Amino acid sequence: MNLVEQKQLIVFVDESGTLPDSKDRFVVICGAAVEDIKEADSLIHKVLFSLRQTRDSLKLRELKFYHSRDAVKRIFLSAIAASRLKIFILIVDKQGRKIHDDPENFSVILAELIIEIFLWYRNVKLNLIIDRHFSRSGDEQEMDKLLSHNFNYGSKWQLGSIQHIDSQSNLAVNIADMCAGAVLRKYRHGDDKFYFIIRENILVEKIANWPELKRRTLSLNKKLT
């Protein structure tokens, strides 16, 4: 397969957990992959239709895992489970560390997730749609630059587009939020009832500790400079 024939993948990305809070041991980042954006749009339409059949009116914020009632979580996660969507999960064990939430550190986590997707699909072009993590556009641009440095310079893997979007303006990115929340609940609280719904869609579920991730990324960057 040559470069022209590369399969295109759209990967929605979101995280659950916080880097700076030393009491928050785990951070989960999820990549939810589809070959066609219409698959994600169709999934969201099914979720919205199912929610309209309930007595409660739908609020946009309810599509976020930690703002949703359990019934909403089950409806959303069940729709994901019934779809062809593939899930990639990275669980970062911070080991009691307080980690500064900046473009460099967040790119370390995101790069590890991207590597796992490339290792699974081998020859694909990844187009990322990331739930907006930073409020400053300069931080987003810096993170994009770091990711491009890792994957588009001296690498056999190539990233396509990187978009940062507001989850209220594009509900599809909430697919990644819902999956990340379900997984974090399993690791943080030992409650796997929501994780169990989507487990068959999870292709990769990797645990990595923060010091190892940081060292590996610094080593990679040194090789590429």
One Martini backbone bead per residue (centre of mass of N, CA, C, O) as a GRO file, in nm:
protein
  225
    1MET     BB    1   0.093   0.038   0.025
    2ASN     BB    2   0.056   0.354  -0.046
    3LEU     BB    3   0.012   0.678   0.036
    4VAL     BB    4  -0.243   0.728  -0.140
    5GLU     BB    5  -0.394   0.457  -0.003
    6GLN     BB    6  -0.453   0.561   0.257
    7LYS     BB    7  -0.621   0.541   0.534
    8GLN     BB    8  -0.880   0.712   0.687
    9LEU     BB    9  -0.885   0.864   1.017
   10ILE     BB   10  -1.106   0.946   1.277
   11VAL     BB   11  -1.013   1.108   1.595
   12PHE     BB   12  -1.148   1.123   1.899
   13VAL     BB   13  -1.050   1.344   2.178
   14ASP     BB   14  -1.027   1.264   2.534
   15GLU     BB   15  -1.035   1.339   2.887
   16SER     BB   16  -0.986   1.198   3.226
   17GLY     BB   17  -0.885   1.396   3.453
   18THR     BB   18  -0.596   1.533   3.638
   19LEU     BB   19  -0.277   1.656   3.648
   20PRO     BB   20  -0.233   1.855   3.909
   21ASP     BB   21  -0.370   1.641   4.090
   22SER     BB   22  -0.224   1.432   4.325
   23LYS     BB   23  -0.499   1.269   4.406
   24ASP     BB   24  -0.513   1.205   4.097
   25ARG     BB   25  -0.385   0.924   3.972
   26PHE     BB   26  -0.564   0.919   3.710
   27VAL     BB   27  -0.537   0.938   3.347
   28VAL     BB   28  -0.765   0.947   3.073
   29ILE     BB   29  -0.722   0.865   2.726
   30CYS     BB   30  -0.921   0.899   2.425
   31GLY     BB   31  -0.971   0.711   2.116
   32ALA     BB   32  -1.220   0.760   1.860
   33ALA     BB   33  -1.269   0.555   1.575
   34VAL     BB   34  -1.331   0.655   1.229
   35GLU     BB   35  -1.379   0.656   0.876
   36ASP     BB   36  -1.653   0.827   0.910
   37ILE     BB   37  -1.824   1.101   1.015
   38LYS     BB   38  -2.112   0.975   0.977
   39GLU     BB   39  -2.092   0.770   1.209
   40ALA     BB   40  -2.092   0.977   1.439
   41ASP     BB   41  -2.350   1.130   1.363
   42SER     BB   42  -2.538   0.884   1.383
   43LEU     BB   43  -2.489   0.823   1.679
   44ILE     BB   44  -2.593   1.093   1.792
   45HIS     BB   45  -2.879   1.073   1.675
   46LYS     BB   46  -2.955   0.820   1.837
   47VAL     BB   47  -2.919   0.939   2.114
   48LEU     BB   48  -3.116   1.177   2.088
   49PHE     BB   49  -3.363   1.005   2.024
   50SER     BB   50  -3.361   0.837   2.288
   51LEU     BB   51  -3.381   1.086   2.481
   52ARG     BB   52  -3.662   1.187   2.368
   53GLN     BB   53  -3.817   0.929   2.500
   54THR     BB   54  -3.786   1.066   2.750
   55ARG     BB   55  -3.890   1.278   3.010
   56ASP     BB   56  -3.631   1.416   2.981
   57SER     BB   57  -3.468   1.681   2.899
   58LEU     BB   58  -3.219   1.791   2.691
   59LYS     BB   59  -2.882   1.855   2.771
   60LEU     BB   60  -2.576   1.911   2.663
   61ARG     BB   61  -2.418   1.849   2.936
   62GLU     BB   62  -2.525   1.543   2.955
   63LEU     BB   63  -2.293   1.431   2.747
   64LYS     BB   64  -2.127   1.432   2.991
   65PHE     BB   65  -2.029   1.210   3.209
   66TYR     BB   66  -2.017   1.405   3.485
   67HIS     BB   67  -2.327   1.529   3.391
   68SER     BB   68  -2.469   1.249   3.400
   69ARG     BB   69  -2.691   1.031   3.406
   70ASP     BB   70  -2.706   0.696   3.404
   71ALA     BB   71  -2.909   0.671   3.169
   72VAL     BB   72  -2.741   0.835   2.966
   73LYS     BB   73  -2.489   0.661   2.969
   74ARG     BB   74  -2.623   0.401   2.866
   75ILE     BB   75  -2.726   0.506   2.598
   76PHE     BB   76  -2.455   0.601   2.482
   77LEU     BB   77  -2.281   0.339   2.525
   78SER     BB   78  -2.471   0.150   2.364
   79ALA     BB   79  -2.430   0.294   2.093
   80ILE     BB   80  -2.131   0.242   2.077
   81ALA     BB   81  -2.143  -0.073   2.096
   82ALA     BB   82  -2.326  -0.089   1.818
   83SER     BB   83  -2.092   0.010   1.672
   84ARG     BB   84  -1.779   0.056   1.475
   85LEU     BB   85  -1.633   0.174   1.693
   86LYS     BB   86  -1.301   0.252   1.807
   87ILE     BB   87  -1.100   0.197   2.104
   88PHE     BB   88  -0.852   0.403   2.274
   89ILE     BB   89  -0.649   0.346   2.573
   90LEU     BB   90  -0.496   0.568   2.820
   91ILE     BB   91  -0.333   0.505   3.132
   92VAL     BB   92  -0.221   0.736   3.371
   93ASP     BB   93   0.023   0.700   3.619
   94LYS     BB   94   0.124   0.946   3.848
   95GLN     BB   95   0.226   0.866   4.134
   96GLY     BB   96   0.154   1.142   4.307
   97ARG     BB   97   0.171   1.364   4.096
   98LYS     BB   98   0.230   1.700   3.999
   99ILE     BB   99   0.113   1.813   3.684
  100HIS     BB  100   0.165   2.023   3.444
  101ASP     BB  101  -0.075   2.190   3.236
  102ASP     BB  102   0.073   2.159   2.929
  103PRO     BB  103   0.163   2.114   2.608
  104GLU     BB  104   0.393   1.915   2.664
  105ASN     BB  105   0.250   1.711   2.856
  106PHE     BB  106   0.000   1.655   2.679
  107SER     BB  107   0.164   1.551   2.431
  108VAL     BB  108   0.277   1.299   2.563
  109ILE     BB  109   0.008   1.151   2.593
  110LEU     BB  110  -0.098   1.176   2.303
  111ALA     BB  111   0.139   1.033   2.159
  112GLU     BB  112   0.094   0.754   2.285
  113LEU     BB  113  -0.183   0.708   2.164
  114ILE     BB  114  -0.104   0.738   1.866
  115ILE     BB  115   0.090   0.502   1.854
  116GLU     BB  116  -0.122   0.280   1.912
  117ILE     BB  117  -0.283   0.333   1.653
  118PHE     BB  118  -0.053   0.285   1.450
  119LEU     BB  119   0.013  -0.009   1.542
  120TRP     BB  120  -0.265  -0.121   1.456
  121TYR     BB  121  -0.297   0.013   1.146
  122ARG     BB  122  -0.013   0.129   1.037
  123ASN     BB  123  -0.157   0.248   0.739
  124VAL     BB  124  -0.239   0.570   0.826
  125LYS     BB  125  -0.446   0.861   0.845
  126LEU     BB  126  -0.461   1.101   1.098
  127ASN     BB  127  -0.755   1.269   1.226
  128LEU     BB  128  -0.790   1.516   1.467
  129ILE     BB  129  -1.042   1.553   1.736
  130ILE     BB  130  -1.026   1.789   1.996
  131ASP     BB  131  -1.107   1.860   2.296
  132ARG     BB  132  -1.086   2.144   2.439
  133HIS     BB  133  -0.810   2.215   2.666
  134PHE     BB  134  -0.734   2.504   2.584
  135SER     BB  135  -0.787   2.855   2.596
  136ARG     BB  136  -0.531   2.898   2.431
  137SER     BB  137  -0.420   2.908   2.110
  138GLY     BB  138  -0.113   2.892   2.167
  139ASP     BB  139  -0.123   2.613   2.304
  140GLU     BB  140  -0.233   2.455   2.066
  141GLN     BB  141  -0.002   2.522   1.869
  142GLU     BB  142   0.224   2.397   2.038
  143MET     BB  143   0.114   2.109   2.043
  144ASP     BB  144   0.102   2.065   1.737
  145LYS     BB  145   0.406   2.102   1.694
  146LEU     BB  146   0.496   1.862   1.867
  147LEU     BB  147   0.345   1.644   1.709
  148SER     BB  148   0.470   1.701   1.431
  149HIS     BB  149   0.759   1.645   1.521
  150ASN     BB  150   0.712   1.341   1.590
  151PHE     BB  151   0.542   1.248   1.304
  152ASN     BB  152   0.659   1.456   1.049
  153TYR     BB  153   0.965   1.398   1.160
  154GLY     BB  154   1.138   1.115   1.124
  155SER     BB  155   0.870   0.949   1.042
  156LYS     BB  156   0.647   0.689   0.938
  157TRP     BB  157   0.437   0.875   1.059
  158GLN     BB  158   0.119   1.045   0.977
  159LEU     BB  159  -0.036   1.337   1.012
  160GLY     BB  160  -0.297   1.525   0.977
  161SER     BB  161  -0.533   1.674   1.109
  162ILE     BB  162  -0.591   1.939   1.367
  163GLN     BB  163  -0.861   1.971   1.597
  164HIS     BB  164  -1.020   2.224   1.803
  165ILE     BB  165  -1.312   2.170   2.002
  166ASP     BB  166  -1.632   2.227   2.104
  167SER     BB  167  -1.855   2.007   2.248
  168GLN     BB  168  -2.116   2.197   2.199
  169SER     BB  169  -2.064   2.219   1.874
  170ASN     BB  170  -1.954   1.902   1.888
  171LEU     BB  171  -2.086   1.606   2.000
  172ALA     BB  172  -1.889   1.376   1.901
  173VAL     BB  173  -1.656   1.420   2.116
  174ASN     BB  174  -1.827   1.280   2.350
  175ILE     BB  175  -1.745   0.995   2.297
  176ALA     BB  176  -1.467   1.016   2.437
  177ASP     BB  177  -1.567   1.113   2.711
  178MET     BB  178  -1.745   0.868   2.784
  179CYS     BB  179  -1.520   0.655   2.773
  180ALA     BB  180  -1.319   0.782   2.971
  181GLY     BB  181  -1.512   0.787   3.214
  182ALA     BB  182  -1.565   0.480   3.233
  183VAL     BB  183  -1.267   0.403   3.282
  184LEU     BB  184  -1.201   0.579   3.529
  185ARG     BB  185  -1.411   0.451   3.715
  186LYS     BB  186  -1.269   0.183   3.730
  187TYR     BB  187  -0.984   0.288   3.845
  188ARG     BB  188  -1.085   0.478   4.079
  189HIS     BB  189  -1.354   0.285   4.196
  190GLY     BB  190  -1.415  -0.013   4.079
  191ASP     BB  191  -1.632   0.066   3.846
  192ASP     BB  192  -1.759  -0.139   3.556
  193LYS     BB  193  -2.053  -0.089   3.433
  194PHE     BB  194  -1.968   0.100   3.189
  195TYR     BB  195  -1.725  -0.044   3.071
  196PHE     BB  196  -1.874  -0.311   2.994
  197ILE     BB  197  -2.034  -0.196   2.747
  198ILE     BB  198  -1.741  -0.121   2.572
  199ARG     BB  199  -1.517  -0.349   2.573
  200GLU     BB  200  -1.546  -0.464   2.270
  201ASN     BB  201  -1.433  -0.177   2.143
  202ILE     BB  202  -1.158  -0.227   2.275
  203LEU     BB  203  -0.829  -0.248   2.149
  204VAL     BB  204  -0.687  -0.049   2.364
  205GLU     BB  205  -0.537  -0.097   2.709
  206LYS     BB  206  -0.314   0.125   2.860
  207ILE     BB  207  -0.054   0.129   3.104
  208ALA     BB  208   0.119   0.424   3.230
  209ASN     BB  209   0.385   0.592   3.353
  210TRP     BB  210   0.497   0.906   3.370
  211PRO     BB  211   0.812   0.884   3.373
  212GLU     BB  212   0.826   0.703   3.121
  213LEU     BB  213   0.690   0.890   2.918
  214LYS     BB  214   0.885   1.129   2.948
  215ARG     BB  215   1.149   0.988   2.874
  216ARG     BB  216   1.067   0.885   2.591
  217THR     BB  217   1.005   1.163   2.465
  218LEU     BB  218   1.281   1.298   2.511
  219SER     BB  219   1.434   1.090   2.343
  220LEU     BB  220   1.287   1.138   2.075
  221ASN     BB  221   1.345   1.441   2.045
  222LYS     BB  222   1.656   1.408   2.036
  223LYS     BB  223   1.661   1.239   1.769
  224LEU     BB  224   1.500   1.468   1.588
  225THR     BB  225   1.722   1.717   1.633
   0.00000   0.00000   0.00000
